[in-house]
Structures are given as C-alpha cells and as structure tokens.
Amino acid sequence: MKKILGIGNALVDIMTILDNEEFLQQINIPKGSMQLVDIDTSASILKRSEKFKTELSSGGSAANTIHGLANLGATTSFIGKTGNDKYGEFFANDMRNTGINPILLTGSSDTGCAIALISPDSERTFATYLGAAIELSQEDLAADMFSEFDYIYIEGYLLQNHALVEKILEYADRHHCKICLDLASYNVVEANLDFLKIILAEYVDIVFANEEEARAFTGTDPEKALDKLGEICGIAVVKVGANGSLVRQGKNTFAIQAIQSNCIDTTGAGDAYAAGFLYGLANDLPLDKCGAIGSLLAGKVIEVVGAKMKENTWAEIREKIPHITK
C-alpha cells in the first residue's frame, strides 16, 4: 500500500457536553458559530466549563483525515506544530496510539485547542484558539520529510500562508509525490482565489471540494464545477452532502451515492470522506470504489458527535470495505 503524509493545523478538540444553552450566553458566543479566541479567552472558557463532561481528541482537518487512514490500516504520517505543554503531548500520543508517525514541531505559543461546546440538541459551537498551529512555516520544512511518501494531503486552511504552501508543493514535487488538496472552506477559497488557480493548474493532482467551495472557485453549480475542476486537476471530487459525491478524471465522471445514515453531527464528514477516498487510491482501486469507501466513512462519522469514531465502528467499516471492493 502507498504511504500518505498529511500537513495541517495541529489542534486538540475538547468536546464539552453542555446540559443547557445558557452557558453559551454567559460566555457570549452565539450558538452554532465558530469563534476564533485568544489564549486568555480560551483558558477562561475551559475554567468555566470544568463542571461539564469533556473528551479530548487530536484534531484539525488534515489530522482527522490521517486518523481515518490509519484506522483503515494505511501507513501515515502528519506534520504540524504544537506547544510544549500537556495538550501538545496529548496530540502526539493520540496520533501514535492510532499508528500514525507524528512529525511535530514545537512552537512558542500554547498548543491550539478547539473547544467544541455541544448543546443538548447536539448542535456544536466552537471557541478555537489556533496557538502554535499557525506558527508552522516554510522554514520548519525539509525536503527529506517528503521522501518516503506517495501522497501528500494538504489541509486547505494552510492556503492563507502562501509561502508555506509553496514550499510544501516544491518538496512534494521534487519527490514525485501525488499532491492532494482539500479546499477547506468557501471563504478560504474566496480569499485565495488567484493563488488557488495557479497551484491547482501547476501542482495539484487531486482536489476535494464541497458544493460551496466548488461554487466559490468556479461560480457554478456542482456538475459544472466538477467539469471545470476536472479540466485543471487529474482527479476532481465535489461532495454534495446527502446527494453523495461526484468524481471526475479525464472524460470519466462517477456519481457516488451517500449511504443511509442517522445524521447527528456533520462535523468531520468531509475529512472522513477524504480518508476513505485516499485509502482506495493508495490501494489502486477504481475511482468509483474510492468514492464508495469515502461515502461509507462519511456516512458513519455523521452518526456520532465529533470527528472521531469508536473502534467498534471502525471494525464494522473494515468488514464492509471488502464487499465494496470486490
């Protein structure tokens, strides 16, 4: 099986189960929003939420995808930046325990944390302190970090640091790695449109986008956006929520159905889809099979709160994959 390296923001997800919504009003964060906060605000929220049940997991978009790949048995690694603190240690250990080889640089700030405040109706409100995660820079990278890998998976949130992304692309290209990019968010696409047009045309082999991100890049509906993205990149994937996904390579288009799911929380669905799709590619499977595995993972992760699944769910997924690939 081919090897995959992920690069992205290293964050610790702190899942916090609220017994009422009044707490959100007390800390002045609108329900359902994602607010970037400073270290003092983050520490204050953590202190005030100590009475609630919490659960930690290593997070960040690319880290979620790499976790998914590792749970499927792929050989993986991850590059990110954490602080010299208990959360940084947790992040590294959580990755190692999943079979991932973490390549973690140490920043001057504390480890980034995403406090996910989960209301009784399962809606999530985020207070995110990016911390050391956004200190990752081109100077932290070395060409030999990329030498063992076949695929490089880049989190789209890194697009806001053009110099960093350019260095990743340079080193990946030097080692003949296939470059995969997830577009992350429509506002990231809008803010980096000219840069994206250049790197998609010159470097990116596989691009993942949801409907909003595809529209932000092309200005069109998913089908036409798929055509445009497919003309630029070798493989284009447009995820269309409950309607599944569309995959394009050359003149071939595949419509992949979503699986039947009891949707509780859509967080992490795109990351899980990418994990399943890349697992298929790493095993040289046809693109429709890659998409079907992606749909399986996405359909399962939306049945739980958060972006991580328990081992019994992964065991069920691993049992189902051979039926998809035969």
MITORMI-407468 format. One record per residue (C-alpha): x, y, z; residue number from 1; residue in three letters. Coordinates in steps of 0.5 Angstrom, whole numbers, plus 500, padded with zeros to 3 digits. Layout:
<rotis>
    X    Y    Z  resi  resn
    X    Y    Z   NUM   Ala
...
</rotis>
This chain:
<rotis>
    X    Y    Z  resi  resn
  500  500  500     1   Met
  502  507  498     2   Lys
  504  512  504     3   Lys
  501  518  506     4   Ile
  503  525  509     5   Leu
  498  530  512     6   Gly
  500  537  513     7   Ile
  496  542  517     8   Gly
  494  545  524     9   Asn
  495  541  530    10   Ala
  489  542  534    11   Leu
  487  539  541    12   Val
  479  538  540    13   Asp
  476  539  547    14   Ile
  469  536  547    15   Met
  465  539  552    16   Thr
  458  537  553    17   Ile
  453  542  556    18   Leu
  447  541  560    19   Asp
  444  548  558    20   Asn
  445  553  553    21   Glu
  445  559  558    22   Glu
  453  557  558    23   Phe
  454  560  551    24   Leu
  450  566  553    25   Gln
  454  567  559    26   Gln
  461  567  555    27   Ile
  458  571  550    28   Asn
  459  566  544    29   Ile
  453  565  539    30   Pro
  450  558  539    31   Lys
  453  554  532    32   Gly
  458  559  531    33   Ser
  466  558  530    34   Met
  469  564  534    35   Gln
  477  565  534    36   Leu
  479  567  541    37   Val
  486  569  544    38   Asp
  489  565  550    39   Ile
  486  568  556    40   Asp
  479  567  553    41   Thr
  480  560  552    42   Ser
  483  559  559    43   Ala
  477  563  562    44   Ser
  472  558  558    45   Ile
  476  552  560    46   Leu
  476  554  567    47   Lys
  468  556  567    48   Arg
  467  549  563    49   Ser
  470  545  568    50   Glu
  463  542  571    51   Lys
  461  539  564    52   Phe
  463  533  562    53   Lys
  469  533  557    54   Thr
  473  529  552    55   Glu
  480  530  548    56   Leu
  482  528  541    57   Ser
  487  530  537    58   Ser
  484  535  531    59   Gly
  485  539  526    60   Gly
  482  538  519    61   Ser
  488  534  516    62   Ala
  490  531  522    63   Ala
  482  528  522    64   Asn
  484  525  515    65   Thr
  490  522  517    66   Ile
  487  519  523    67   His
  482  516  519    68   Gly
  487  513  514    69   Leu
  491  510  520    70   Ala
  485  507  523    71   Asn
  484  503  516    72   Leu
  491  501  516    73   Gly
  495  506  512    74   Ala
  502  508  513    75   Thr
  501  515  515    76   Thr
  505  521  518    77   Ser
  503  528  520    78   Phe
  507  535  520    79   Ile
  504  540  525    80   Gly
  506  545  530    81   Lys
  504  544  538    82   Thr
  506  548  544    83   Gly
  511  545  549    84   Asn
  505  543  554    85   Asp
  500  538  556    86   Lys
  496  539  550    87   Tyr
  502  538  545    88   Gly
  504  532  549    89   Glu
  497  529  548    90   Phe
  496  531  541    91   Phe
  503  527  540    92   Ala
  501  521  544    93   Asn
  494  520  541    94   Asp
  497  520  534    95   Met
  502  515  536    96   Arg
  496  511  539    97   Asn
  493  510  533    98   Thr
  499  508  529    99   Gly
  501  515  526   100   Ile
  508  518  526   101   Asn
  507  525  528   102   Pro
  513  530  526   103   Ile
  511  535  531   104   Leu
  515  542  531   105   Leu
  515  546  538   106   Thr
  512  553  537   107   Gly
  513  559  542   108   Ser
  505  559  543   109   Ser
  501  554  547   110   Asp
  498  548  543   111   Thr
  492  550  539   112   Gly
  485  548  542   113   Cys
  478  548  539   114   Ala
  473  548  545   115   Ile
  467  544  542   116   Ala
  461  546  546   117   Leu
  456  541  545   118   Ile
  448  544  546   119   Ser
  443  539  549   120   Pro
  440  539  541   121   Asp
  447  536  539   122   Ser
  449  543  536   123   Glu
  456  545  536   124   Arg
  459  552  538   125   Thr
  467  553  537   126   Phe
  471  557  541   127   Ala
  478  556  537   128   Thr
  485  558  540   129   Tyr
  490  557  534   130   Leu
  496  558  538   131   Gly
  502  554  536   132   Ala
  499  551  530   133   Ala
  499  557  526   134   Ile
  506  558  527   135   Glu
  508  553  522   136   Leu
  512  556  517   137   Ser
  517  554  511   138   Gln
  523  554  515   139   Glu
  520  549  519   140   Asp
  520  544  513   141   Leu
  526  540  510   142   Ala
  526  536  503   143   Ala
  527  529  506   144   Asp
  521  530  510   145   Met
  517  528  504   146   Phe
  522  523  501   147   Ser
  518  517  504   148   Glu
  511  518  501   149   Phe
  507  517  495   150   Asp
  501  522  497   151   Tyr
  502  529  501   152   Ile
  495  531  503   153   Tyr
  495  539  505   154   Ile
  489  542  509   155   Glu
  486  548  506   156   Gly
  487  552  512   157   Tyr
  494  553  510   158   Leu
  493  557  504   159   Leu
  493  563  508   160   Gln
  500  562  508   161   Asn
  503  562  501   162   His
  510  561  503   163   Ala
  509  555  507   164   Leu
  504  552  502   165   Val
  509  554  496   166   Glu
  515  550  500   167   Lys
  510  544  501   168   Ile
  509  544  494   169   Leu
  516  545  492   170   Glu
  519  539  496   171   Tyr
  513  534  494   172   Ala
  514  536  487   173   Asp
  522  534  488   174   Arg
  520  527  491   175   His
  515  526  485   176   His
  509  525  491   177   Cys
  502  526  489   178   Lys
  499  532  491   179   Ile
  492  532  495   180   Cys
  489  539  497   181   Leu
  482  540  501   182   Asp
  479  547  500   183   Leu
  477  547  507   184   Ala
  472  553  507   185   Ser
  469  557  502   186   Tyr
  471  564  505   187   Asn
  479  561  505   188   Val
  477  560  497   189   Val
  475  567  496   190   Glu
  481  570  500   191   Ala
  486  566  496   192   Asn
  483  565  489   193   Leu
  488  568  485   194   Asp
  494  563  489   195   Phe
  489  557  488   196   Leu
  488  558  481   197   Lys
  496  558  480   198   Ile
  497  552  484   199   Ile
  491  548  482   200   Leu
  494  548  475   201   Ala
  501  547  476   202   Glu
  502  542  482   203   Tyr
  495  539  485   204   Val
  493  532  483   205   Asp
  487  531  487   206   Ile
  483  536  489   207   Val
  477  536  494   208   Phe
  471  541  495   209   Ala
  464  541  498   210   Asn
  459  545  494   211   Glu
  460  552  497   212   Glu
  468  551  496   213   Glu
  467  549  489   214   Ala
  462  555  487   215   Arg
  467  560  491   216   Ala
  472  557  486   217   Phe
  468  557  479   218   Thr
  462  561  480   219   Gly
  458  555  478   220   Thr
  453  549  480   221   Asp
  457  542  483   222   Pro
  456  539  476   223   Glu
  459  545  472   224   Lys
  464  546  478   225   Ala
  467  539  477   226   Leu
  468  540  470   227   Asp
  472  546  471   228   Lys
  476  543  477   229   Leu
  477  536  473   230   Gly
  480  540  467   231   Glu
  485  543  472   232   Ile
  487  537  476   233   Cys
  488  530  475   234   Gly
  482  528  479   235   Ile
  477  533  482   236   Ala
  472  531  488   237   Val
  466  535  489   238   Val
  462  533  495   239   Lys
  454  534  495   240   Val
  452  533  502   241   Gly
  446  528  503   242   Ala
  447  527  495   243   Asn
  453  524  495   244   Gly
  459  526  491   245   Ser
  462  527  484   246   Leu
  468  525  482   247   Val
  472  527  475   248   Arg
  478  524  472   249   Gln
  479  526  465   250   Gly
  473  525  461   251   Lys
  470  520  466   252   Asn
  465  522  471   253   Thr
  463  518  477   254   Phe
  456  519  481   255   Ala
  457  516  488   256   Ile
  451  515  493   257   Gln
  451  517  500   258   Ala
  450  511  505   259   Ile
  443  511  509   260   Gln
  445  515  516   261   Ser
  442  517  522   262   Asn
  445  524  522   263   Cys
  447  527  529   264   Ile
  453  532  527   265   Asp
  456  533  520   266   Thr
  463  535  523   267   Thr
  469  532  520   268   Gly
  465  529  514   269   Ala
  469  532  509   270   Gly
  475  529  513   271   Asp
  473  522  513   272   Ala
  471  522  506   273   Tyr
  478  524  504   274   Ala
  481  519  508   275   Ala
  476  513  505   276   Gly
  478  516  498   277   Phe
  485  516  499   278   Leu
  485  509  502   279   Tyr
  482  507  496   280   Gly
  487  511  492   281   Leu
  493  508  496   282   Ala
  491  501  494   283   Asn
  490  503  487   284   Asp
  482  502  487   285   Leu
  478  505  481   286   Pro
  475  512  483   287   Leu
  468  509  484   288   Asp
  470  504  489   289   Lys
  475  510  492   290   Cys
  468  514  493   291   Gly
  464  509  496   292   Ala
  469  508  501   293   Ile
  469  515  502   294   Gly
  462  515  503   295   Ser
  462  510  508   296   Leu
  467  513  512   297   Leu
  463  520  512   298   Ala
  456  516  513   299   Gly
  459  513  519   300   Lys
  462  519  522   301   Val
  456  524  522   302   Ile
  452  519  526   303   Glu
  457  521  532   304   Val
  458  527  536   305   Val
  465  530  533   306   Gly
  470  528  528   307   Ala
  472  521  531   308   Lys
  469  514  531   309   Met
  470  509  537   310   Lys
  474  502  535   311   Glu
  467  498  534   312   Asn
  465  503  529   313   Thr
  472  502  525   314   Trp
  471  495  526   315   Ala
  465  495  522   316   Glu
  468  499  517   317   Ile
  474  495  516   318   Arg
  469  489  515   319   Glu
  465  493  510   320   Lys
  470  495  505   321   Ile
  472  488  502   322   Pro
  465  488  500   323   His
  465  495  497   324   Ile
  472  493  493   325   Thr
  470  486  490   326   Lys
</rotis>
